[in-house]
Amino acid sequence: MDLEKRPDGQVGQPVTPARPTVPAQSAPPAEQPVQPMAPAQAEGCLAVAIRIPVRIVVLVLVVPVRLVWDALAVCGRFLYRNALRPVGRGIGAVLTWLCKAVFVWPWVALWRYVLVPIGTALGWLGRTLFVVPLAWLYARVLTPIGHGIAWLGRVLLVIPAVWLHAHVLRPLGHGLRVSLVWLGKAVFVWPWVGLWRYVVVPVGIGIAWLVRTLVVVPVVWLYEAVLTPLGHGVATLFRWIFVVPVVALWRWVLAPVGRAIAVVAREIGDAFGHAWRIAGHISLVVGRFLGTLLRWIFVEPVRWAYRSVLTPIGHVVRDAVWRPAAAAARSVGRTTRLALASARGSIRQARADVRRMLFGAPQPVARREPDTPEARTLGSSTTALMKD
């Protein structure tokens, strides 16, 4: 336990350390206590006069209906338990047996005692009448006949055809091939070979020598002795007449003039750049001068007037006029709301007195919920279904 220290140095009351608070959701919600019923108040004459006739009429009308309903309910339960349920079970069993007798058992008997034996007999009959005779016929008759036909075909057709091909057709084919090859060469190859070797080749060689002697040699001599010196002379003349003057003009006139023009253009561009930068500095100085002049002529007087004249006047108006007027308006509104609330309370109380005189005071009902709503927490419920 610590002692509380005051600012003047004296020791005060002992200070109890604060306990940690438990979250609201960890504690179970406490059950709301049932409020005791308030004592009955005096009832009005109108309620007492109406209550007895109404109760009599309701009793006369409801009691017979409830008696009939209870009697019908007892009879219905007895009838269902002792009659309808056994009869339903019996009818269900009869319908099940009838359905089996009509739809299941005849088809089962038909399949088991008719279709299965007939199918078995038909299978044995088919195997006896068709499968066994056909198998014996294939094994004992068709197979030996087929083997005999194959041996006869091999002896009568295959062996003579092989001997005819080996001893007759092959030598005859070789002879025909040799004869045809020799005849083809004698008719189509040898004449054309002799024509090419002994006629076309010598004639072609002669024509080539004649062309080379009469055409190629004079043309070559004309190109070497006439056209080549003439071409060199024309090229030299064209170079001295056109090329050399153009080169001299470019080298000694156009190139120096172009370099001079380039130097002049570069200097003009540099001059424009320096002038542009100097003009920027000058415009900056002039702009700052004009800005300062405008600030001292217009801005500073307006600022001084706002700070030294308008602001004090506004404070005076706010403190002397606006705030008192607002306070007066708030007080008038508050007084008006209080008067209206008092009038509404008076009217509500008069209406409650009139209702109590005519119908009597209402009977209080026991409630589990408190009259004043509590603060909502995580551990408490907000609906009637979630309350304990």
KEKE-3310 file (N, C-alpha, C; in steps of 0.2 Angstrom, whole numbers, plus 5000, padded with zeros to 4 digits):
npx = (5004:5003:5007:4998:5006:5006:5006:5011:5020:5016:5009:4996:4980:4981:4984:4976:4981:4975:4964:4965:4953:4940:4936:4920:4914:4919:4912:4897:4881:4870:4855:4840:4831:4815:4802:4792:4774:4765:4754:4736:4727:4713:4699:4690:4672:4667:4675:4672:4658:4658:4665:4659:4648:4654:4663:4653:4647:4658:4661:4650:4650:4663:4665:4657:4663:4676:4673:4668:4679:4689:4683:4683:4696:4700:4693:4698:4712:4710:4703:4713:4724:4718:4711:4713:4727:4731:4722:4728:4741:4737:4731:4742:4750:4742:4741:4755:4757:4748:4753:4765:4760:4754:4763:4777:4779:4773:4781:4793:4791:4788:4800:4809:4803:4799:4805:4819:4821:4816:4825:4837:4834:4833:4846:4853:4847:4851:4865:4866:4860:4866:4879:4887:4886:4891:4904:4909:4907:4916:4928:4930:4926:4927:4940:4949:4945:4949:4963:4966:4962:4971:4983:4982:4980:4993:5001:4996:4996:5005:5018:5020:5019:5030:5041:5039:5041:5055:5062:5058:5051:5060:5073:5068:5064:5076:5083:5075:5076:5090:5090:5081:5088:5100:5094:5088:5099:5106:5096:5093:5104:5117:5117:5115:5126:5136:5133:5134:5148:5155:5150:5143:5152:5164:5159:5155:5167:5174:5165:5166:5180:5180:5171:5179:5190:5184:5176:5179:5193:5194:5186:5192:5204:5199:5194:5205:5215:5208:5196:5199:5211:5203:5193:5201:5206:5194:5190:5200:5199:5186:5188:5198:5190:5178:5178:5190:5189:5177:5181:5192:5185:5176:5186:5194:5185:5171:5172:5180:5172:5160:5165:5168:5155:5149:5156:5152:5138:5138:5144:5134:5123:5128:5129:5115:5112:5119:5113:5100:5101:5105:5095:5085:5090:5089:5075:5071:5076:5068:5055:5055:5057:5045:5036:5039:5036:5022:5018:5021:5013:5000:4997:5003:4996:4983:4984:4988:4977:4967:4973:4975:4963:4951:4951:4951:4938:4930:4931:4926:4913:4909:4910:4902:4890:4886:4889:4881:4868:4867:4867:4856:4846:4848:4844:4830:4826:4828:4819:4807:4807:4806:4794:4785:4788:4783:4769:4766:4768:4758:4746:4748:4747:4734:4726:4729:4723:4710:4708:4710:4700:4689:4692:4699:4714:4728:4732:4747:4760:4771:4787:4803:4813:4822:4815:4823:4834:4849:4867:4874:4883:4897:4895:4881:4864:4853:4841:4825:4826:4839:4841:4844)
npy = (4994:5011:5028:5043:5057:5074:5090:5100:5093:5085:5070:5061:5052:5034:5026:5015:5001:5000:4988:4976:4978:4967:4961:4964:4954:4942:4939:4930:4934:4942:4936:4945:4952:4948:4960:4966:4965:4980:4987:4985:4998:5010:5006:5011:5016:5012:5002:4992:4990:4985:4973:4961:4957:4955:4944:4934:4932:4928:4916:4908:4907:4901:4889:4878:4876:4873:4861:4853:4852:4846:4834:4829:4828:4818:4807:4807:4803:4790:4783:4784:4777:4764:4760:4766:4765:4751:4746:4752:4746:4733:4734:4739:4728:4718:4724:4724:4710:4707:4715:4708:4695:4698:4705:4701:4687:4679:4682:4678:4664:4661:4664:4655:4642:4640:4648:4646:4631:4629:4636:4629:4616:4620:4624:4612:4604:4612:4611:4597:4594:4603:4608:4597:4588:4597:4599:4586:4584:4594:4589:4576:4575:4587:4592:4581:4581:4594:4594:4584:4591:4601:4594:4589:4601:4606:4596:4595:4609:4618:4612:4609:4622:4629:4621:4625:4638:4639:4631:4635:4648:4657:4656:4659:4673:4679:4678:4686:4698:4701:4701:4712:4722:4723:4726:4738:4746:4746:4752:4764:4770:4768:4774:4788:4790:4789:4799:4810:4809:4809:4818:4830:4835:4838:4847:4857:4861:4867:4878:4885:4888:4896:4907:4912:4917:4926:4935:4936:4939:4951:4959:4960:4965:4978:4983:4983:4991:5003:5007:5007:5016:5028:5028:5031:5044:5051:5050:5057:5070:5073:5073:5084:5094:5095:5088:5092:5107:5108:5101:5110:5122:5118:5115:5127:5138:5135:5127:5135:5147:5141:5137:5149:5155:5146:5148:5162:5160:5151:5160:5170:5163:5160:5173:5176:5167:5172:5185:5181:5175:5186:5195:5188:5189:5203:5205:5198:5206:5217:5213:5209:5222:5228:5220:5222:5236:5236:5228:5237:5248:5243:5230:5231:5242:5238:5226:5232:5240:5230:5223:5233:5240:5234:5222:5225:5232:5221:5212:5220:5221:5208:5205:5214:5214:5202:5191:5194:5195:5181:5174:5179:5174:5160:5159:5163:5153:5142:5145:5144:5131:5125:5130:5124:5110:5110:5113:5101:5091:5095:5093:5079:5074:5078:5070:5057:5058:5059:5047:5038:5040:5036:5022:5016:5013:5005:4988:4983:4973:4959:4960:4955:4962:4977:4994:5005:5005:4996:4999:4993:4979:4967:4955:4954:4951:4956:4953:4945:4931:4927:4929:4923)
npz = (5000:4995:5000:4998:4991:4993:4984:4993:5001:5012:5019:5013:5012:5012:4997:4988:4977:4960:4954:4941:4928:4923:4908:4900:4893:4898:4910:4915:4910:4921:4929:4926:4939:4945:4945:4958:4959:4957:4969:4966:4958:4960:4950:4935:4933:4921:4916:4926:4923:4910:4911:4916:4908:4896:4899:4902:4889:4882:4888:4886:4872:4869:4877:4872:4860:4863:4870:4860:4851:4859:4861:4847:4845:4854:4849:4836:4839:4845:4835:4825:4831:4834:4823:4810:4808:4810:4800:4789:4789:4786:4773:4766:4767:4760:4747:4744:4743:4733:4722:4720:4717:4705:4696:4699:4703:4692:4680:4685:4687:4674:4667:4674:4673:4660:4650:4652:4652:4639:4631:4635:4629:4615:4613:4615:4604:4593:4594:4592:4579:4570:4574:4577:4566:4555:4560:4559:4545:4540:4546:4541:4527:4519:4522:4518:4504:4500:4502:4492:4481:4481:4480:4467:4459:4461:4455:4442:4437:4443:4443:4429:4424:4431:4425:4411:4412:4416:4407:4394:4392:4399:4392:4379:4381:4385:4373:4364:4371:4369:4355:4352:4358:4351:4338:4341:4344:4331:4323:4330:4337:4332:4319:4322:4330:4321:4312:4320:4324:4312:4303:4309:4319:4312:4303:4312:4318:4307:4304:4316:4315:4304:4308:4319:4312:4302:4310:4324:4326:4317:4325:4338:4334:4330:4342:4351:4343:4339:4346:4359:4361:4356:4366:4378:4374:4373:4386:4393:4388:4392:4406:4407:4402:4410:4423:4430:4430:4438:4450:4454:4455:4466:4476:4477:4478:4482:4493:4503:4503:4509:4521:4527:4527:4536:4548:4550:4552:4563:4573:4572:4578:4591:4596:4596:4606:4618:4618:4621:4634:4641:4640:4647:4660:4662:4660:4672:4682:4679:4681:4695:4700:4696:4703:4716:4717:4714:4725:4736:4732:4731:4738:4751:4757:4757:4765:4777:4780:4782:4793:4803:4803:4798:4805:4820:4820:4816:4827:4837:4832:4833:4847:4853:4846:4839:4847:4859:4853:4848:4860:4866:4856:4858:4872:4871:4862:4871:4881:4875:4871:4883:4888:4878:4881:4894:4892:4884:4893:4902:4895:4892:4905:4908:4899:4903:4915:4912:4905:4915:4923:4915:4911:4921:4930:4922:4924:4931:4923:4926:4923:4916:4910:4914:4918:4914:4901:4900:4898:4883:4881:4877:4883:4886:4880:4867:4862:4865:4863:4865:4878:4895)
capx = (5000:5007:5004:4997:5010:5003:5011:5015:5025:5013:5007:4989:4977:4984:4982:4975:4982:4969:4963:4963:4946:4939:4932:4913:4912:4921:4907:4891:4876:4866:4848:4836:4826:4808:4800:4786:4768:4762:4747:4731:4724:4706:4697:4684:4666:4665:4678:4668:4652:4658:4669:4655:4644:4659:4665:4648:4646:4663:4661:4644:4652:4669:4665:4655:4667:4681:4671:4668:4686:4692:4680:4685:4703:4701:4690:4703:4718:4708:4702:4720:4728:4715:4708:4716:4734:4731:4719:4733:4746:4734:4730:4748:4753:4738:4743:4761:4757:4745:4758:4770:4757:4752:4769:4783:4779:4772:4787:4799:4789:4789:4808:4812:4800:4797:4810:4826:4821:4816:4832:4842:4833:4835:4853:4855:4845:4855:4871:4866:4858:4869:4886:4891:4886:4895:4911:4911:4908:4922:4934:4930:4925:4929:4947:4953:4944:4953:4970:4967:4962:4977:4989:4980:4982:5000:5004:4993:4996:5011:5024:5021:5020:5037:5045:5038:5045:5062:5066:5055:5050:5066:5078:5065:5064:5083:5085:5071:5079:5096:5088:5078:5093:5104:5090:5087:5106:5107:5092:5092:5110:5123:5117:5115:5132:5141:5131:5137:5155:5159:5147:5141:5158:5169:5156:5155:5174:5175:5161:5169:5186:5178:5168:5184:5194:5181:5172:5182:5199:5194:5182:5197:5209:5196:5193:5212:5218:5204:5191:5203:5214:5198:5190:5205:5206:5188:5189:5205:5196:5180:5191:5201:5185:5172:5180:5196:5187:5173:5185:5195:5180:5174:5192:5197:5180:5165:5174:5182:5166:5156:5168:5167:5148:5147:5159:5148:5132:5139:5144:5127:5119:5131:5127:5108:5111:5121:5108:5094:5102:5106:5088:5082:5092:5086:5068:5070:5077:5063:5049:5056:5056:5038:5032:5040:5032:5015:5017:5021:5008:4993:4996:5004:4991:4977:4986:4988:4970:4964:4976:4974:4956:4945:4951:4948:4931:4926:4931:4921:4906:4908:4910:4897:4883:4884:4888:4875:4862:4866:4865:4848:4842:4848:4840:4823:4824:4828:4813:4802:4807:4804:4787:4782:4788:4778:4763:4765:4767:4752:4741:4748:4744:4726:4724:4730:4718:4703:4708:4710:4693:4684:4693:4703:4721:4730:4736:4755:4762:4777:4792:4809:4817:4822:4812:4828:4839:4856:4872:4875:4890:4898:4892:4874:4860:4849:4835:4822:4827:4845:4841:4843)
capy = (5000:5017:5034:5048:5063:5080:5095:5103:5088:5081:5063:5061:5046:5029:5025:5007:5000:4999:4981:4976:4977:4961:4962:4963:4947:4936:4938:4928:4939:4941:4936:4951:4951:4950:4966:4964:4968:4986:4987:4987:5005:5010:5005:5016:5013:5010:4995:4987:4989:4981:4967:4955:4955:4952:4938:4930:4931:4924:4910:4905:4905:4897:4883:4873:4875:4869:4854:4849:4851:4841:4827:4827:4826:4811:4802:4806:4799:4784:4780:4783:4772:4757:4758:4768:4762:4743:4744:4754:4741:4727:4736:4739:4721:4715:4727:4722:4703:4707:4717:4703:4690:4700:4708:4698:4680:4676:4683:4674:4657:4660:4663:4649:4635:4639:4650:4642:4624:4629:4638:4623:4611:4622:4624:4605:4602:4615:4608:4590:4594:4607:4609:4591:4586:4601:4598:4580:4585:4598:4585:4569:4575:4593:4593:4577:4583:4600:4591:4581:4596:4605:4590:4588:4607:4607:4591:4597:4615:4622:4609:4610:4629:4630:4618:4629:4645:4638:4628:4638:4655:4661:4656:4663:4680:4681:4679:4691:4704:4702:4703:4718:4727:4724:4729:4745:4750:4746:4756:4771:4772:4768:4779:4794:4791:4790:4806:4815:4809:4810:4824:4836:4837:4841:4853:4862:4863:4871:4884:4889:4892:4902:4912:4915:4920:4931:4939:4937:4942:4958:4963:4960:4970:4984:4985:4985:4996:5009:5009:5008:5023:5033:5029:5034:5051:5054:5051:5062:5076:5074:5075:5090:5099:5095:5086:5096:5113:5107:5100:5116:5126:5116:5115:5133:5143:5134:5125:5141:5151:5137:5137:5156:5155:5142:5152:5167:5157:5149:5166:5173:5159:5161:5179:5175:5164:5176:5190:5178:5175:5193:5198:5185:5192:5210:5204:5195:5212:5222:5210:5210:5229:5230:5216:5226:5242:5234:5226:5243:5252:5240:5225:5233:5246:5233:5222:5236:5242:5224:5221:5238:5244:5230:5216:5227:5233:5215:5210:5224:5219:5201:5205:5219:5214:5196:5186:5195:5193:5174:5172:5181:5170:5154:5159:5163:5146:5137:5146:5142:5124:5123:5131:5119:5104:5110:5112:5095:5087:5096:5090:5072:5072:5078:5065:5052:5058:5057:5039:5034:5041:5032:5015:5014:5012:4999:4983:4982:4966:4957:4961:4953:4968:4983:4999:5009:5001:4997:5000:4987:4976:4961:4949:4955:4950:4962:4950:4940:4924:4926:4930:4916)
capz = (5000:4995:5003:4993:4992:4991:4982:4998:5004:5017:5017:5014:5013:5009:4990:4986:4970:4956:4952:4934:4926:4920:4902:4901:4889:4902:4916:4913:4911:4927:4927:4929:4945:4943:4949:4962:4956:4960:4971:4962:4959:4959:4943:4933:4933:4914:4916:4930:4920:4904:4911:4918:4902:4891:4901:4901:4882:4879:4891:4883:4865:4869:4881:4868:4854:4866:4871:4853:4849:4863:4859:4841:4846:4857:4844:4831:4841:4846:4828:4821:4835:4835:4817:4804:4807:4808:4793:4784:4788:4783:4766:4763:4766:4754:4741:4742:4741:4726:4717:4719:4713:4698:4692:4700:4703:4685:4676:4688:4685:4666:4666:4678:4672:4653:4645:4653:4649:4631:4629:4635:4624:4609:4612:4614:4598:4588:4594:4589:4572:4566:4575:4577:4559:4552:4562:4556:4538:4539:4547:4538:4520:4516:4523:4513:4497:4499:4502:4486:4475:4481:4477:4460:4456:4461:4450:4435:4435:4446:4441:4422:4423:4433:4420:4405:4413:4417:4401:4388:4392:4401:4386:4374:4383:4384:4366:4362:4374:4365:4348:4352:4360:4345:4333:4343:4343:4324:4320:4333:4340:4328:4313:4325:4332:4315:4310:4325:4324:4305:4299:4313:4322:4307:4300:4317:4319:4301:4305:4321:4313:4299:4312:4322:4307:4299:4314:4331:4325:4316:4331:4343:4332:4330:4349:4353:4339:4337:4351:4366:4361:4356:4372:4382:4372:4375:4394:4395:4386:4397:4413:4407:4401:4415:4430:4433:4432:4444:4456:4456:4458:4473:4481:4479:4478:4485:4500:4507:4504:4513:4528:4529:4529:4542:4553:4551:4554:4570:4577:4573:4583:4598:4598:4598:4613:4623:4619:4624:4641:4645:4640:4653:4667:4662:4662:4679:4686:4678:4684:4702:4702:4695:4708:4722:4716:4715:4732:4740:4730:4732:4743:4758:4760:4759:4771:4783:4781:4785:4799:4808:4803:4798:4810:4826:4819:4816:4834:4841:4830:4835:4854:4855:4843:4836:4852:4863:4849:4847:4866:4867:4852:4861:4878:4869:4860:4876:4885:4871:4871:4890:4888:4874:4885:4900:4889:4882:4899:4905:4890:4893:4911:4908:4895:4907:4921:4909:4903:4921:4926:4911:4910:4927:4930:4919:4928:4929:4922:4929:4917:4918:4908:4918:4915:4911:4897:4903:4893:4879:4882:4873:4887:4886:4874:4865:4860:4870:4862:4868:4886:4899)
cpx = (5004:5003:5004:5002:5006:5008:5015:5020:5022:5010:5000:4986:4981:4980:4982:4976:4976:4970:4962:4956:4945:4934:4924:4911:4914:4916:4901:4886:4871:4859:4844:4831:4819:4805:4793:4780:4766:4755:4742:4728:4716:4704:4691:4678:4664:4669:4674:4661:4652:4661:4664:4651:4649:4661:4660:4647:4652:4663:4655:4646:4658:4669:4662:4660:4673:4680:4671:4675:4690:4690:4682:4692:4704:4698:4695:4709:4716:4707:4709:4724:4725:4712:4712:4723:4734:4728:4724:4738:4743:4733:4737:4751:4749:4740:4750:4761:4753:4749:4763:4767:4755:4758:4775:4783:4778:4778:4793:4797:4790:4796:4811:4810:4799:4803:4817:4826:4820:4822:4837:4841:4834:4842:4856:4853:4849:4862:4871:4864:4862:4877:4890:4891:4891:4902:4913:4912:4914:4928:4935:4930:4928:4937:4951:4951:4948:4960:4971:4967:4968:4983:4988:4982:4989:5003:5002:4995:5003:5017:5025:5023:5027:5042:5045:5042:5052:5065:5063:5055:5056:5071:5075:5065:5071:5085:5081:5074:5085:5095:5086:5083:5098:5101:5089:5094:5107:5102:5092:5099:5115:5123:5118:5122:5137:5139:5135:5145:5158:5156:5147:5148:5163:5166:5156:5162:5176:5171:5164:5176:5185:5175:5174:5189:5191:5178:5176:5188:5198:5191:5188:5202:5206:5195:5200:5215:5215:5200:5194:5206:5209:5195:5194:5206:5200:5187:5194:5202:5190:5183:5194:5195:5180:5175:5185:5193:5182:5176:5189:5190:5177:5180:5194:5192:5175:5167:5176:5176:5161:5158:5167:5159:5146:5150:5154:5141:5133:5140:5138:5123:5122:5129:5119:5107:5113:5116:5102:5095:5102:5099:5084:5084:5089:5078:5066:5071:5071:5056:5050:5055:5049:5034:5033:5036:5025:5014:5017:5016:5001:4992:4997:4999:4985:4978:4985:4981:4966:4966:4974:4967:4951:4945:4948:4940:4927:4926:4926:4914:4904:4906:4904:4890:4882:4884:4882:4868:4861:4864:4858:4844:4842:4844:4832:4821:4823:4821:4807:4801:4804:4796:4783:4782:4783:4771:4761:4764:4760:4746:4742:4745:4736:4723:4724:4725:4711:4703:4707:4703:4688:4685:4697:4710:4723:4734:4743:4756:4769:4782:4799:4814:4817:4818:4817:4833:4846:4861:4873:4882:4891:4895:4885:4871:4856:4842:4832:4824:4834:4846:4841:4836)
cpy = (5006:5023:5039:5054:5069:5085:5099:5099:5084:5075:5063:5054:5040:5027:5017:5006:4998:4992:4981:4974:4971:4963:4960:4956:4941:4934:4936:4933:4937:4941:4942:4949:4952:4955:4964:4968:4974:4984:4989:4994:5004:5010:5010:5012:5010:5003:4990:4985:4984:4974:4961:4953:4952:4945:4932:4927:4926:4917:4905:4903:4900:4890:4877:4871:4871:4862:4850:4848:4846:4834:4825:4825:4819:4806:4801:4802:4792:4780:4779:4777:4765:4755:4759:4765:4755:4742:4746:4749:4735:4728:4736:4732:4717:4718:4725:4715:4703:4709:4712:4697:4692:4702:4704:4690:4676:4676:4678:4666:4656:4659:4657:4642:4634:4641:4647:4635:4624:4631:4633:4618:4613:4623:4617:4603:4605:4612:4601:4590:4598:4607:4603:4588:4590:4600:4591:4580:4589:4593:4579:4570:4581:4594:4588:4579:4590:4598:4588:4586:4600:4601:4590:4595:4608:4602:4593:4604:4619:4619:4610:4618:4631:4627:4622:4635:4644:4636:4631:4645:4659:4661:4660:4671:4683:4683:4685:4698:4706:4704:4710:4724:4728:4728:4737:4749:4751:4751:4764:4774:4773:4773:4786:4796:4792:4797:4811:4815:4811:4815:4830:4839:4841:4848:4859:4865:4868:4878:4888:4892:4897:4908:4916:4919:4926:4936:4941:4941:4949:4962:4964:4966:4977:4987:4987:4991:5003:5011:5011:5015:5029:5034:5033:5042:5054:5055:5056:5069:5078:5076:5082:5096:5100:5094:5091:5103:5113:5106:5106:5121:5125:5117:5122:5139:5141:5132:5131:5146:5148:5137:5144:5157:5152:5145:5158:5165:5155:5155:5170:5169:5160:5168:5179:5172:5168:5182:5187:5177:5181:5196:5194:5188:5199:5209:5202:5201:5216:5219:5210:5217:5230:5226:5220:5232:5241:5232:5232:5248:5250:5235:5227:5237:5242:5229:5226:5238:5236:5222:5226:5241:5239:5224:5219:5229:5226:5212:5213:5222:5212:5201:5209:5217:5206:5191:5188:5193:5185:5171:5173:5176:5163:5154:5159:5156:5141:5138:5144:5134:5121:5124:5126:5112:5104:5109:5105:5090:5088:5093:5082:5070:5073:5073:5058:5052:5056:5050:5035:5035:5037:5025:5012:5014:5005:4994:4982:4974:4965:4957:4959:4959:4974:4989:5004:5004:5002:4998:4993:4985:4970:4955:4949:4954:4956:4960:4946:4933:4922:4927:4923:4916)
cpz = (5000:4998:4998:4995:4989:4988:4987:5002:5010:5014:5018:5015:5010:5002:4989:4979:4966:4954:4945:4933:4922:4914:4903:4898:4894:4908:4913:4914:4917:4925:4930:4934:4943:4948:4952:4959:4960:4963:4966:4963:4958:4952:4942:4933:4926:4914:4920:4927:4914:4905:4912:4912:4897:4893:4901:4894:4880:4882:4888:4876:4865:4872:4876:4862:4857:4868:4865:4851:4852:4862:4852:4841:4849:4853:4839:4833:4842:4840:4825:4825:4834:4828:4811:4803:4806:4801:4788:4783:4784:4775:4763:4762:4760:4748:4739:4739:4734:4721:4715:4715:4706:4694:4693:4699:4696:4681:4679:4686:4678:4664:4668:4675:4664:4649:4646:4651:4641:4628:4629:4630:4617:4608:4611:4607:4592:4588:4591:4582:4568:4567:4574:4570:4554:4553:4559:4549:4536:4540:4543:4530:4517:4516:4518:4506:4496:4498:4495:4480:4475:4478:4469:4456:4456:4456:4443:4432:4437:4443:4434:4421:4425:4428:4414:4406:4413:4411:4394:4388:4394:4395:4380:4375:4383:4377:4363:4364:4370:4358:4348:4354:4354:4339:4335:4342:4336:4321:4323:4335:4335:4322:4316:4327:4327:4312:4314:4324:4317:4301:4303:4316:4317:4304:4305:4318:4313:4302:4310:4319:4308:4303:4316:4318:4304:4303:4320:4330:4323:4321:4336:4341:4332:4337:4352:4350:4338:4343:4357:4366:4360:4362:4377:4380:4374:4383:4396:4393:4390:4404:4413:4406:4407:4422:4433:4434:4438:4450:4459:4459:4465:4478:4483:4479:4483:4493:4505:4509:4509:4520:4531:4531:4535:4548:4555:4554:4562:4575:4578:4578:4590:4600:4600:4605:4618:4624:4623:4632:4645:4645:4646:4659:4667:4664:4669:4683:4686:4682:4692:4704:4701:4701:4714:4722:4717:4722:4736:4738:4732:4738:4750:4761:4762:4765:4778:4785:4784:4792:4805:4808:4803:4803:4817:4825:4819:4823:4838:4839:4833:4843:4856:4852:4842:4842:4857:4859:4849:4854:4868:4863:4856:4868:4876:4866:4866:4880:4881:4871:4878:4891:4884:4878:4891:4898:4887:4888:4902:4901:4891:4900:4911:4904:4899:4913:4918:4907:4910:4924:4922:4912:4916:4925:4927:4924:4926:4928:4924:4923:4920:4916:4913:4914:4911:4907:4900:4897:4889:4879:4877:4876:4887:4880:4873:4863:4865:4869:4864:4875:4889:4902)
residu = (MET:ASP:LEU:GLU:LYS:ARG:PRO:ASP:GLY:GLN:VAL:GLY:GLN:PRO:VAL:THR:PRO:ALA:ARG:PRO:THR:VAL:PRO:ALA:GLN:SER:ALA:PRO:PRO:ALA:GLU:GLN:PRO:VAL:GLN:PRO:MET:ALA:PRO:ALA:GLN:ALA:GLU:GLY:CYS:LEU:ALA:VAL:ALA:ILE:ARG:ILE:PRO:VAL:ARG:ILE:VAL:VAL:LEU:VAL:LEU:VAL:VAL:PRO:VAL:ARG:LEU:VAL:TRP:ASP:ALA:LEU:ALA:VAL:CYS:GLY:ARG:PHE:LEU:TYR:ARG:ASN:ALA:LEU:ARG:PRO:VAL:GLY:ARG:GLY:ILE:GLY:ALA:VAL:LEU:THR:TRP:LEU:CYS:LYS:ALA:VAL:PHE:VAL:TRP:PRO:TRP:VAL:ALA:LEU:TRP:ARG:TYR:VAL:LEU:VAL:PRO:ILE:GLY:THR:ALA:LEU:GLY:TRP:LEU:GLY:ARG:THR:LEU:PHE:VAL:VAL:PRO:LEU:ALA:TRP:LEU:TYR:ALA:ARG:VAL:LEU:THR:PRO:ILE:GLY:HIS:GLY:ILE:ALA:TRP:LEU:GLY:ARG:VAL:LEU:LEU:VAL:ILE:PRO:ALA:VAL:TRP:LEU:HIS:ALA:HIS:VAL:LEU:ARG:PRO:LEU:GLY:HIS:GLY:LEU:ARG:VAL:SER:LEU:VAL:TRP:LEU:GLY:LYS:ALA:VAL:PHE:VAL:TRP:PRO:TRP:VAL:GLY:LEU:TRP:ARG:TYR:VAL:VAL:VAL:PRO:VAL:GLY:ILE:GLY:ILE:ALA:TRP:LEU:VAL:ARG:THR:LEU:VAL:VAL:VAL:PRO:VAL:VAL:TRP:LEU:TYR:GLU:ALA:VAL:LEU:THR:PRO:LEU:GLY:HIS:GLY:VAL:ALA:THR:LEU:PHE:ARG:TRP:ILE:PHE:VAL:VAL:PRO:VAL:VAL:ALA:LEU:TRP:ARG:TRP:VAL:LEU:ALA:PRO:VAL:GLY:ARG:ALA:ILE:ALA:VAL:VAL:ALA:ARG:GLU:ILE:GLY:ASP:ALA:PHE:GLY:HIS:ALA:TRP:ARG:ILE:ALA:GLY:HIS:ILE:SER:LEU:VAL:VAL:GLY:ARG:PHE:LEU:GLY:THR:LEU:LEU:ARG:TRP:ILE:PHE:VAL:GLU:PRO:VAL:ARG:TRP:ALA:TYR:ARG:SER:VAL:LEU:THR:PRO:ILE:GLY:HIS:VAL:VAL:ARG:ASP:ALA:VAL:TRP:ARG:PRO:ALA:ALA:ALA:ALA:ALA:ARG:SER:VAL:GLY:ARG:THR:THR:ARG:LEU:ALA:LEU:ALA:SER:ALA:ARG:GLY:SER:ILE:ARG:GLN:ALA:ARG:ALA:ASP:VAL:ARG:ARG:MET:LEU:PHE:GLY:ALA:PRO:GLN:PRO:VAL:ALA:ARG:ARG:GLU:PRO:ASP:THR:PRO:GLU:ALA:ARG:THR:LEU:GLY:SER:SER:THR:THR:ALA:LEU:MET:LYS:ASP)
# end
